[in-house]
Amino acid sequence: MLLILGPDRLLYRGPPVDGARHRHHALQLALSLGEPLRLEADGAVQQAMGFTIAADTAHQLSGGAPQVALLYLEPESAAGAELSASMQTTVQAWQPSSTLKSAAATEDDEAFTLIDALWLAELGVAASSLPPILDDRVADTLARLAATPGEPHSATALAARVQLSPDRLMHLFAQGTGTSLRSYALWAKLKTALHQALAGATLTEAAHAAGFADSAHLSHSFKAMFGLPPRFLFERRAGLVVRFR
């Protein structure tokens, strides 16, 4: 199994992860390296070899044996913003090329670069796309949340930092990012906990580093976001190749 964590994306390649119905802030790209995937979302069930799932879309993904590749993109990233803007529906099925499937199956350290470039190119996203234009105060808030996910962040304190009222900041934040301030803050905390856990921390250590009250709080939030408990990674950590970019 391979897991690569970058500054604005996460790549997983390995056995299918059959989780419960869930939603998360990331824009998700799913690719089967074997049997077709089954996706339930928006009251419908589809089967395909590849899916693009918009951020914050409730869904349940299964199938794809023996291996799948899952790419999670921050919708605020350059690639994520461009791909989100191009989607006509919250879920889109597509047929990956043999070149992309070969790249996704590679075992070397270039997997991240290969999949990143090929996958996004097949979906019409330019590798050199410019970052989305955000209000400076929203950009400052995003940077603050990303840099200090373990700290308690209230809308009042964040708004005061950029000289806005809490209501105005929350409006601008939702307008610029497509999600709420609260949802993004939780996503930043979960990413930190995941990074800590994959680097060797215990579940309790990862929870505290990310600002959760305890491991139970982290487990509940993680399962609600990704559809599976964090122990899924702990139980497989010995056979997991982890890269941080």
PyRosetta script that sets phi, psi and omega in degrees:
from pyrosetta import init, pose_from_sequence

init()
pose = pose_from_sequence("MLLILGPDRLLYRGPPVDGARHRHHALQLALSLGEPLRLEADGAVQQAMGFTIAADTAHQLSGGAPQVALLYLEPESAAGAELSASMQTTVQAWQPSSTLKSAAATEDDEAFTLIDALWLAELGVAASSLPPILDDRVADTLARLAATPGEPHSATALAARVQLSPDRLMHLFAQGTGTSLRSYALWAKLKTALHQALAGATLTEAAHAAGFADSAHLSHSFKAMFGLPPRFLFERRAGLVVRFR")
pose.set_psi(1, 147.3)
pose.set_omega(1, -178.6)
pose.set_phi(2, -128.6)
pose.set_psi(2, 133.9)
pose.set_omega(2, 175.2)
pose.set_phi(3, -134.4)
pose.set_psi(3, 123.5)
pose.set_omega(3, -179.9)
pose.set_phi(4, -123.9)
pose.set_psi(4, 123.9)
pose.set_omega(4, -177.3)
pose.set_phi(5, -111.9)
pose.set_psi(5, 114.5)
pose.set_omega(5, 177.9)
pose.set_phi(6, -105.3)
pose.set_psi(6, -179.7)
pose.set_omega(6, -177.7)
pose.set_phi(7, -66.2)
pose.set_psi(7, -25.8)
pose.set_omega(7, -178.7)
pose.set_phi(8, -137.9)
pose.set_psi(8, 17.6)
pose.set_omega(8, 179.8)
pose.set_phi(9, -159.6)
pose.set_psi(9, 160.0)
pose.set_omega(9, 177.9)
pose.set_phi(10, -136.1)
pose.set_psi(10, 133.7)
pose.set_omega(10, 179.4)
pose.set_phi(11, -117.7)
pose.set_psi(11, 128.6)
pose.set_omega(11, 174.8)
pose.set_phi(12, -122.2)
pose.set_psi(12, 134.3)
pose.set_omega(12, 171.6)
pose.set_phi(13, -135.0)
pose.set_psi(13, 124.9)
pose.set_omega(13, -178.2)
pose.set_phi(14, 170.0)
pose.set_psi(14, -160.6)
pose.set_omega(14, 178.8)
pose.set_phi(15, -61.0)
pose.set_psi(15, 152.6)
pose.set_omega(15, 178.3)
pose.set_phi(16, -57.1)
pose.set_psi(16, 144.6)
pose.set_omega(16, 177.1)
pose.set_phi(17, -109.3)
pose.set_psi(17, 98.3)
pose.set_omega(17, -178.7)
pose.set_phi(18, -86.1)
pose.set_psi(18, 94.6)
pose.set_omega(18, -177.5)
pose.set_phi(19, -101.2)
pose.set_psi(19, 172.5)
pose.set_omega(19, 176.7)
pose.set_phi(20, -75.5)
pose.set_psi(20, 169.9)
pose.set_omega(20, 176.3)
pose.set_phi(21, -60.1)
pose.set_psi(21, 132.4)
pose.set_omega(21, -175.9)
pose.set_phi(22, -157.7)
pose.set_psi(22, 174.6)
pose.set_omega(22, 173.3)
pose.set_phi(23, -140.5)
pose.set_psi(23, 153.6)
pose.set_omega(23, 177.3)
pose.set_phi(24, -149.5)
pose.set_psi(24, 163.8)
pose.set_omega(24, -174.5)
pose.set_phi(25, -73.5)
pose.set_psi(25, -21.9)
pose.set_omega(25, -177.7)
pose.set_phi(26, -74.0)
pose.set_psi(26, 149.3)
pose.set_omega(26, 168.5)
pose.set_phi(27, -83.1)
pose.set_psi(27, 125.8)
pose.set_omega(27, -172.1)
pose.set_phi(28, -110.0)
pose.set_psi(28, 133.3)
pose.set_omega(28, 172.6)
pose.set_phi(29, -113.0)
pose.set_psi(29, 126.5)
pose.set_omega(29, -177.8)
pose.set_phi(30, -120.1)
pose.set_psi(30, 133.9)
pose.set_omega(30, -177.4)
pose.set_phi(31, -135.7)
pose.set_psi(31, 127.7)
pose.set_omega(31, 176.5)
pose.set_phi(32, -91.4)
pose.set_psi(32, 137.9)
pose.set_omega(32, 174.1)
pose.set_phi(33, -104.4)
pose.set_psi(33, 16.6)
pose.set_omega(33, -179.6)
pose.set_phi(34, -154.3)
pose.set_psi(34, -111.1)
pose.set_omega(34, -179.4)
pose.set_phi(35, -75.1)
pose.set_psi(35, 157.0)
pose.set_omega(35, -179.4)
pose.set_phi(36, -59.8)
pose.set_psi(36, 152.7)
pose.set_omega(36, 175.4)
pose.set_phi(37, -86.8)
pose.set_psi(37, 151.5)
pose.set_omega(37, 175.2)
pose.set_phi(38, -117.4)
pose.set_psi(38, 124.7)
pose.set_omega(38, -177.4)
pose.set_phi(39, -124.3)
pose.set_psi(39, 127.8)
pose.set_omega(39, 173.8)
pose.set_phi(40, -111.7)
pose.set_psi(40, 120.0)
pose.set_omega(40, -179.4)
pose.set_phi(41, -162.5)
pose.set_psi(41, 150.1)
pose.set_omega(41, 177.6)
pose.set_phi(42, 54.8)
pose.set_psi(42, 33.4)
pose.set_omega(42, 176.8)
pose.set_phi(43, 75.9)
pose.set_psi(43, 11.5)
pose.set_omega(43, -179.4)
pose.set_phi(44, -132.7)
pose.set_psi(44, 157.8)
pose.set_omega(44, 177.8)
pose.set_phi(45, -117.8)
pose.set_psi(45, 130.1)
pose.set_omega(45, 178.4)
pose.set_phi(46, -128.1)
pose.set_psi(46, 156.0)
pose.set_omega(46, 173.0)
pose.set_phi(47, -127.2)
pose.set_psi(47, 134.4)
pose.set_omega(47, 179.9)
pose.set_phi(48, -164.8)
pose.set_psi(48, 169.5)
pose.set_omega(48, 177.9)
pose.set_phi(49, -84.3)
pose.set_psi(49, -18.8)
pose.set_omega(49, 179.0)
pose.set_phi(50, -147.0)
pose.set_psi(50, 146.5)
pose.set_omega(50, 177.4)
pose.set_phi(51, -138.3)
pose.set_psi(51, 147.1)
pose.set_omega(51, 166.7)
pose.set_phi(52, -114.5)
pose.set_psi(52, 126.8)
pose.set_omega(52, -175.5)
pose.set_phi(53, -121.0)
pose.set_psi(53, 120.2)
pose.set_omega(53, -177.3)
pose.set_phi(54, -63.7)
pose.set_psi(54, 154.0)
pose.set_omega(54, 178.1)
pose.set_phi(55, -58.1)
pose.set_psi(55, 145.2)
pose.set_omega(55, 175.5)
pose.set_phi(56, 62.6)
pose.set_psi(56, 28.4)
pose.set_omega(56, 177.1)
pose.set_phi(57, -100.4)
pose.set_psi(57, 122.6)
pose.set_omega(57, 177.4)
pose.set_phi(58, -68.4)
pose.set_psi(58, 129.9)
pose.set_omega(58, -176.7)
pose.set_phi(59, -159.1)
pose.set_psi(59, 166.2)
pose.set_omega(59, 172.8)
pose.set_phi(60, -137.2)
pose.set_psi(60, 121.7)
pose.set_omega(60, -176.5)
pose.set_phi(61, -114.1)
pose.set_psi(61, 132.8)
pose.set_omega(61, 178.8)
pose.set_phi(62, -147.1)
pose.set_psi(62, 175.7)
pose.set_omega(62, 179.8)
pose.set_phi(63, 81.8)
pose.set_psi(63, -165.2)
pose.set_omega(63, 178.6)
pose.set_phi(64, 90.9)
pose.set_psi(64, 8.5)
pose.set_omega(64, -179.4)
pose.set_phi(65, -57.5)
pose.set_psi(65, 147.5)
pose.set_omega(65, 4.6)
pose.set_phi(66, -87.7)
pose.set_psi(66, -18.4)
pose.set_omega(66, -178.7)
pose.set_phi(67, -140.0)
pose.set_psi(67, 151.5)
pose.set_omega(67, 175.3)
pose.set_phi(68, -131.5)
pose.set_psi(68, 160.1)
pose.set_omega(68, 170.7)
pose.set_phi(69, -122.5)
pose.set_psi(69, 129.0)
pose.set_omega(69, -179.2)
pose.set_phi(70, -124.5)
pose.set_psi(70, 125.7)
pose.set_omega(70, 178.6)
pose.set_phi(71, -117.6)
pose.set_psi(71, 121.3)
pose.set_omega(71, 179.0)
pose.set_phi(72, -106.3)
pose.set_psi(72, 124.3)
pose.set_omega(72, -178.6)
pose.set_phi(73, -115.0)
pose.set_psi(73, 136.6)
pose.set_omega(73, 170.3)
pose.set_phi(74, -65.0)
pose.set_psi(74, 125.3)
pose.set_omega(74, 179.8)
pose.set_phi(75, -65.6)
pose.set_psi(75, -16.6)
pose.set_omega(75, 177.2)
pose.set_phi(76, -84.1)
pose.set_psi(76, -11.2)
pose.set_omega(76, 178.9)
pose.set_phi(77, -70.8)
pose.set_psi(77, 166.1)
pose.set_omega(77, -179.2)
pose.set_phi(78, -58.8)
pose.set_psi(78, -50.6)
pose.set_omega(78, -178.8)
pose.set_phi(79, -66.8)
pose.set_psi(79, -41.8)
pose.set_omega(79, -179.0)
pose.set_phi(80, -63.1)
pose.set_psi(80, -41.7)
pose.set_omega(80, 179.9)
pose.set_phi(81, -65.5)
pose.set_psi(81, -41.6)
pose.set_omega(81, -179.0)
pose.set_phi(82, -67.7)
pose.set_psi(82, -42.0)
pose.set_omega(82, -179.9)
pose.set_phi(83, -67.8)
pose.set_psi(83, -41.0)
pose.set_omega(83, 178.3)
pose.set_phi(84, -59.8)
pose.set_psi(84, -42.4)
pose.set_omega(84, -178.3)
pose.set_phi(85, -66.6)
pose.set_psi(85, -26.0)
pose.set_omega(85, -177.0)
pose.set_phi(86, -85.0)
pose.set_psi(86, -12.8)
pose.set_omega(86, -176.2)
pose.set_phi(87, -77.8)
pose.set_psi(87, 131.3)
pose.set_omega(87, 178.5)
pose.set_phi(88, -90.8)
pose.set_psi(88, -24.0)
pose.set_omega(88, 178.4)
pose.set_phi(89, -134.8)
pose.set_psi(89, 165.9)
pose.set_omega(89, -177.3)
pose.set_phi(90, -71.4)
pose.set_psi(90, -21.4)
pose.set_omega(90, 178.7)
pose.set_phi(91, -132.4)
pose.set_psi(91, 130.8)
pose.set_omega(91, 178.1)
pose.set_phi(92, -132.2)
pose.set_psi(92, 128.8)
pose.set_omega(92, 175.7)
pose.set_phi(93, -90.6)
pose.set_psi(93, 147.0)
pose.set_omega(93, 178.4)
pose.set_phi(94, -154.1)
pose.set_psi(94, 163.5)
pose.set_omega(94, -177.4)
pose.set_phi(95, -107.7)
pose.set_psi(95, 109.4)
pose.set_omega(95, -180.0)
pose.set_phi(96, -69.9)
pose.set_psi(96, 148.9)
pose.set_omega(96, 179.0)
pose.set_phi(97, -77.3)
pose.set_psi(97, 163.1)
pose.set_omega(97, 177.6)
pose.set_phi(98, -65.0)
pose.set_psi(98, -31.2)
pose.set_omega(98, 178.4)
pose.set_phi(99, -64.2)
pose.set_psi(99, -44.1)
pose.set_omega(99, 179.5)
pose.set_phi(100, -65.8)
pose.set_psi(100, -42.0)
pose.set_omega(100, -179.2)
pose.set_phi(101, -65.0)
pose.set_psi(101, -35.7)
pose.set_omega(101, 177.1)
pose.set_phi(102, -66.5)
pose.set_psi(102, -41.4)
pose.set_omega(102, 179.0)
pose.set_phi(103, -64.9)
pose.set_psi(103, -40.3)
pose.set_omega(103, -178.6)
pose.set_phi(104, -66.1)
pose.set_psi(104, -24.4)
pose.set_omega(104, -178.3)
pose.set_phi(105, -90.4)
pose.set_psi(105, -2.8)
pose.set_omega(105, -176.8)
pose.set_phi(106, -64.7)
pose.set_psi(106, 151.0)
pose.set_omega(106, -176.7)
pose.set_phi(107, -104.5)
pose.set_psi(107, -3.7)
pose.set_omega(107, -174.8)
pose.set_phi(108, -92.3)
pose.set_psi(108, 177.9)
pose.set_omega(108, -175.1)
pose.set_phi(109, -72.5)
pose.set_psi(109, -6.0)
pose.set_omega(109, 179.7)
pose.set_phi(110, -85.8)
pose.set_psi(110, 2.3)
pose.set_omega(110, -175.7)
pose.set_phi(111, -55.4)
pose.set_psi(111, -43.4)
pose.set_omega(111, -177.1)
pose.set_phi(112, -60.1)
pose.set_psi(112, -50.1)
pose.set_omega(112, -177.7)
pose.set_phi(113, -65.1)
pose.set_psi(113, -43.8)
pose.set_omega(113, -178.4)
pose.set_phi(114, -63.1)
pose.set_psi(114, -51.7)
pose.set_omega(114, -177.4)
pose.set_phi(115, -65.6)
pose.set_psi(115, -43.3)
pose.set_omega(115, -179.4)
pose.set_phi(116, -53.7)
pose.set_psi(116, -54.0)
pose.set_omega(116, -175.7)
pose.set_phi(117, -68.2)
pose.set_psi(117, -48.7)
pose.set_omega(117, -176.2)
pose.set_phi(118, -67.5)
pose.set_psi(118, -45.2)
pose.set_omega(118, -176.8)
pose.set_phi(119, -60.1)
pose.set_psi(119, -51.3)
pose.set_omega(119, -177.5)
pose.set_phi(120, -67.9)
pose.set_psi(120, -35.8)
pose.set_omega(120, 178.1)
pose.set_phi(121, -62.7)
pose.set_psi(121, -40.1)
pose.set_omega(121, 179.8)
pose.set_phi(122, -65.3)
pose.set_psi(122, -25.4)
pose.set_omega(122, 179.1)
pose.set_phi(123, -95.7)
pose.set_psi(123, 7.6)
pose.set_omega(123, 174.5)
pose.set_phi(124, 84.2)
pose.set_psi(124, 20.5)
pose.set_omega(124, 179.7)
pose.set_phi(125, -100.4)
pose.set_psi(125, 124.5)
pose.set_omega(125, -179.8)
pose.set_phi(126, -74.7)
pose.set_psi(126, 133.8)
pose.set_omega(126, -179.3)
pose.set_phi(127, -63.0)
pose.set_psi(127, -26.4)
pose.set_omega(127, -176.9)
pose.set_phi(128, -100.7)
pose.set_psi(128, 18.2)
pose.set_omega(128, -177.4)
pose.set_phi(129, -58.6)
pose.set_psi(129, 142.6)
pose.set_omega(129, -177.2)
pose.set_phi(130, -75.0)
pose.set_psi(130, 150.6)
pose.set_omega(130, 176.7)
pose.set_phi(131, -62.0)
pose.set_psi(131, 152.2)
pose.set_omega(131, 178.1)
pose.set_phi(132, -64.6)
pose.set_psi(132, 149.0)
pose.set_omega(132, 179.3)
pose.set_phi(133, -84.3)
pose.set_psi(133, 116.1)
pose.set_omega(133, -179.3)
pose.set_phi(134, -114.6)
pose.set_psi(134, 150.9)
pose.set_omega(134, 170.5)
pose.set_phi(135, -56.1)
pose.set_psi(135, 136.8)
pose.set_omega(135, -177.2)
pose.set_phi(136, -54.9)
pose.set_psi(136, -34.8)
pose.set_omega(136, -178.2)
pose.set_phi(137, -73.5)
pose.set_psi(137, -32.1)
pose.set_omega(137, 174.7)
pose.set_phi(138, -70.6)
pose.set_psi(138, -42.7)
pose.set_omega(138, 178.4)
pose.set_phi(139, -60.3)
pose.set_psi(139, -40.5)
pose.set_omega(139, 178.4)
pose.set_phi(140, -64.1)
pose.set_psi(140, -40.7)
pose.set_omega(140, 179.5)
pose.set_phi(141, -66.9)
pose.set_psi(141, -41.9)
pose.set_omega(141, 176.5)
pose.set_phi(142, -58.8)
pose.set_psi(142, -45.5)
pose.set_omega(142, -179.3)
pose.set_phi(143, -63.4)
pose.set_psi(143, -39.2)
pose.set_omega(143, 179.8)
pose.set_phi(144, -64.6)
pose.set_psi(144, -44.9)
pose.set_omega(144, 179.9)
pose.set_phi(145, -64.9)
pose.set_psi(145, -39.5)
pose.set_omega(145, -179.7)
pose.set_phi(146, -69.6)
pose.set_psi(146, -35.1)
pose.set_omega(146, -176.2)
pose.set_phi(147, -80.2)
pose.set_psi(147, -27.7)
pose.set_omega(147, -176.0)
pose.set_phi(148, -133.2)
pose.set_psi(148, 59.7)
pose.set_omega(148, -176.4)
pose.set_phi(149, -67.3)
pose.set_psi(149, -23.9)
pose.set_omega(149, -177.9)
pose.set_phi(150, -81.0)
pose.set_psi(150, -7.9)
pose.set_omega(150, -179.5)
pose.set_phi(151, -89.2)
pose.set_psi(151, 149.6)
pose.set_omega(151, 175.8)
pose.set_phi(152, -71.9)
pose.set_psi(152, 123.3)
pose.set_omega(152, -177.8)
pose.set_phi(153, -116.9)
pose.set_psi(153, 113.4)
pose.set_omega(153, 174.4)
pose.set_phi(154, -96.7)
pose.set_psi(154, 151.7)
pose.set_omega(154, 177.7)
pose.set_phi(155, -60.5)
pose.set_psi(155, -34.3)
pose.set_omega(155, -179.4)
pose.set_phi(156, -64.0)
pose.set_psi(156, -46.1)
pose.set_omega(156, -178.9)
pose.set_phi(157, -68.3)
pose.set_psi(157, -41.6)
pose.set_omega(157, -180.0)
pose.set_phi(158, -65.7)
pose.set_psi(158, -38.5)
pose.set_omega(158, 179.8)
pose.set_phi(159, -67.9)
pose.set_psi(159, -40.5)
pose.set_omega(159, 179.2)
pose.set_phi(160, -63.2)
pose.set_psi(160, -34.5)
pose.set_omega(160, 179.9)
pose.set_phi(161, -60.4)
pose.set_psi(161, -35.1)
pose.set_omega(161, -177.8)
pose.set_phi(162, -109.1)
pose.set_psi(162, 14.9)
pose.set_omega(162, 174.1)
pose.set_phi(163, 59.8)
pose.set_psi(163, 48.9)
pose.set_omega(163, 175.1)
pose.set_phi(164, -131.3)
pose.set_psi(164, 164.0)
pose.set_omega(164, 170.5)
pose.set_phi(165, -77.9)
pose.set_psi(165, 154.3)
pose.set_omega(165, 178.7)
pose.set_phi(166, -56.1)
pose.set_psi(166, -42.3)
pose.set_omega(166, -179.0)
pose.set_phi(167, -63.1)
pose.set_psi(167, -40.7)
pose.set_omega(167, -178.7)
pose.set_phi(168, -67.7)
pose.set_psi(168, -41.4)
pose.set_omega(168, 178.8)
pose.set_phi(169, -63.6)
pose.set_psi(169, -45.1)
pose.set_omega(169, -178.7)
pose.set_phi(170, -63.1)
pose.set_psi(170, -36.3)
pose.set_omega(170, 177.6)
pose.set_phi(171, -66.2)
pose.set_psi(171, -48.4)
pose.set_omega(171, -179.8)
pose.set_phi(172, -64.3)
pose.set_psi(172, -37.8)
pose.set_omega(172, -179.6)
pose.set_phi(173, -64.0)
pose.set_psi(173, -47.9)
pose.set_omega(173, 179.5)
pose.set_phi(174, -64.3)
pose.set_psi(174, -38.4)
pose.set_omega(174, 179.7)
pose.set_phi(175, -65.6)
pose.set_psi(175, -39.7)
pose.set_omega(175, -176.4)
pose.set_phi(176, -84.0)
pose.set_psi(176, -28.9)
pose.set_omega(176, -175.1)
pose.set_phi(177, -111.1)
pose.set_psi(177, -17.2)
pose.set_omega(177, -178.9)
pose.set_phi(178, 82.3)
pose.set_psi(178, 7.2)
pose.set_omega(178, 178.2)
pose.set_phi(179, -143.7)
pose.set_psi(179, 168.7)
pose.set_omega(179, -178.0)
pose.set_phi(180, -82.1)
pose.set_psi(180, 158.4)
pose.set_omega(180, 177.4)
pose.set_phi(181, -59.2)
pose.set_psi(181, -41.8)
pose.set_omega(181, -179.2)
pose.set_phi(182, -63.9)
pose.set_psi(182, -43.9)
pose.set_omega(182, -179.1)
pose.set_phi(183, -64.6)
pose.set_psi(183, -41.5)
pose.set_omega(183, -179.2)
pose.set_phi(184, -67.0)
pose.set_psi(184, -39.6)
pose.set_omega(184, 179.2)
pose.set_phi(185, -61.5)
pose.set_psi(185, -39.4)
pose.set_omega(185, 178.1)
pose.set_phi(186, -66.0)
pose.set_psi(186, -41.7)
pose.set_omega(186, 178.7)
pose.set_phi(187, -60.4)
pose.set_psi(187, -41.3)
pose.set_omega(187, 179.4)
pose.set_phi(188, -63.8)
pose.set_psi(188, -39.7)
pose.set_omega(188, 179.1)
pose.set_phi(189, -67.2)
pose.set_psi(189, -41.9)
pose.set_omega(189, -180.0)
pose.set_phi(190, -66.5)
pose.set_psi(190, -37.1)
pose.set_omega(190, 176.6)
pose.set_phi(191, -62.7)
pose.set_psi(191, -41.3)
pose.set_omega(191, 178.9)
pose.set_phi(192, -63.5)
pose.set_psi(192, -43.9)
pose.set_omega(192, 179.2)
pose.set_phi(193, -62.4)
pose.set_psi(193, -41.4)
pose.set_omega(193, 178.8)
pose.set_phi(194, -63.4)
pose.set_psi(194, -44.1)
pose.set_omega(194, 178.3)
pose.set_phi(195, -59.4)
pose.set_psi(195, -45.1)
pose.set_omega(195, -179.7)
pose.set_phi(196, -64.0)
pose.set_psi(196, -44.4)
pose.set_omega(196, -178.7)
pose.set_phi(197, -63.8)
pose.set_psi(197, -41.9)
pose.set_omega(197, -179.1)
pose.set_phi(198, -71.9)
pose.set_psi(198, -22.7)
pose.set_omega(198, 178.6)
pose.set_phi(199, -84.1)
pose.set_psi(199, -2.7)
pose.set_omega(199, 175.0)
pose.set_phi(200, 116.7)
pose.set_psi(200, -0.6)
pose.set_omega(200, -179.8)
pose.set_phi(201, -71.7)
pose.set_psi(201, 154.8)
pose.set_omega(201, 172.1)
pose.set_phi(202, -73.4)
pose.set_psi(202, 168.1)
pose.set_omega(202, -179.8)
pose.set_phi(203, -62.1)
pose.set_psi(203, -38.8)
pose.set_omega(203, 178.7)
pose.set_phi(204, -66.5)
pose.set_psi(204, -43.5)
pose.set_omega(204, 178.4)
pose.set_phi(205, -62.7)
pose.set_psi(205, -42.4)
pose.set_omega(205, 179.2)
pose.set_phi(206, -63.8)
pose.set_psi(206, -39.7)
pose.set_omega(206, 180.0)
pose.set_phi(207, -62.8)
pose.set_psi(207, -47.0)
pose.set_omega(207, -178.4)
pose.set_phi(208, -67.2)
pose.set_psi(208, -38.8)
pose.set_omega(208, -180.0)
pose.set_phi(209, -63.3)
pose.set_psi(209, -30.7)
pose.set_omega(209, -177.9)
pose.set_phi(210, -93.0)
pose.set_psi(210, -1.8)
pose.set_omega(210, 176.9)
pose.set_phi(211, 91.6)
pose.set_psi(211, 12.9)
pose.set_omega(211, 175.3)
pose.set_phi(212, -84.4)
pose.set_psi(212, 152.2)
pose.set_omega(212, -177.2)
pose.set_phi(213, -63.7)
pose.set_psi(213, -40.4)
pose.set_omega(213, -179.9)
pose.set_phi(214, -163.1)
pose.set_psi(214, -178.8)
pose.set_omega(214, -176.9)
pose.set_phi(215, -66.1)
pose.set_psi(215, -31.4)
pose.set_omega(215, 179.0)
pose.set_phi(216, -65.6)
pose.set_psi(216, -40.4)
pose.set_omega(216, 178.2)
pose.set_phi(217, -63.2)
pose.set_psi(217, -43.4)
pose.set_omega(217, 177.8)
pose.set_phi(218, -62.9)
pose.set_psi(218, -46.2)
pose.set_omega(218, -177.9)
pose.set_phi(219, -60.4)
pose.set_psi(219, -43.1)
pose.set_omega(219, 179.5)
pose.set_phi(220, -63.3)
pose.set_psi(220, -45.9)
pose.set_omega(220, -178.6)
pose.set_phi(221, -67.4)
pose.set_psi(221, -40.5)
pose.set_omega(221, -179.4)
pose.set_phi(222, -63.7)
pose.set_psi(222, -44.1)
pose.set_omega(222, -179.3)
pose.set_phi(223, -66.2)
pose.set_psi(223, -39.3)
pose.set_omega(223, 178.8)
pose.set_phi(224, -64.2)
pose.set_psi(224, -32.1)
pose.set_omega(224, -176.7)
pose.set_phi(225, -83.5)
pose.set_psi(225, -44.5)
pose.set_omega(225, -173.5)
pose.set_phi(226, -108.0)
pose.set_psi(226, -8.3)
pose.set_omega(226, 178.4)
pose.set_phi(227, 83.3)
pose.set_psi(227, 8.2)
pose.set_omega(227, 178.4)
pose.set_phi(228, -150.3)
pose.set_psi(228, 152.8)
pose.set_omega(228, -180.0)
pose.set_phi(229, -76.3)
pose.set_psi(229, 153.8)
pose.set_omega(229, -179.8)
pose.set_phi(230, -63.0)
pose.set_psi(230, -18.9)
pose.set_omega(230, 178.3)
pose.set_phi(231, -62.9)
pose.set_psi(231, -18.9)
pose.set_omega(231, 176.1)
pose.set_phi(232, -54.9)
pose.set_psi(232, -41.6)
pose.set_omega(232, 179.7)
pose.set_phi(233, -77.0)
pose.set_psi(233, -37.8)
pose.set_omega(233, -179.4)
pose.set_phi(234, -63.5)
pose.set_psi(234, -40.8)
pose.set_omega(234, -177.9)
pose.set_phi(235, -68.2)
pose.set_psi(235, -21.6)
pose.set_omega(235, -176.5)
pose.set_phi(236, -113.6)
pose.set_psi(236, 8.0)
pose.set_omega(236, -173.3)
pose.set_phi(237, -61.5)
pose.set_psi(237, -33.1)
pose.set_omega(237, -178.7)
pose.set_phi(238, -63.4)
pose.set_psi(238, -31.7)
pose.set_omega(238, -179.0)
pose.set_phi(239, -103.5)
pose.set_psi(239, 16.7)
pose.set_omega(239, -175.9)
pose.set_phi(240, -105.5)
pose.set_psi(240, 125.9)
pose.set_omega(240, 174.0)
pose.set_phi(241, -90.5)
pose.set_psi(241, 119.3)
pose.set_omega(241, -174.9)
pose.set_phi(242, -114.7)
pose.set_psi(242, 134.4)
pose.set_omega(242, 176.4)
pose.set_phi(243, -128.9)
pose.set_psi(243, 139.9)
pose.set_omega(243, 174.6)
pose.set_phi(244, -114.9)
pose.set_psi(244, 130.0)
pose.set_omega(244, -179.3)
pose.set_phi(245, -117.7)
pose.dump_pdb("model.pdb")
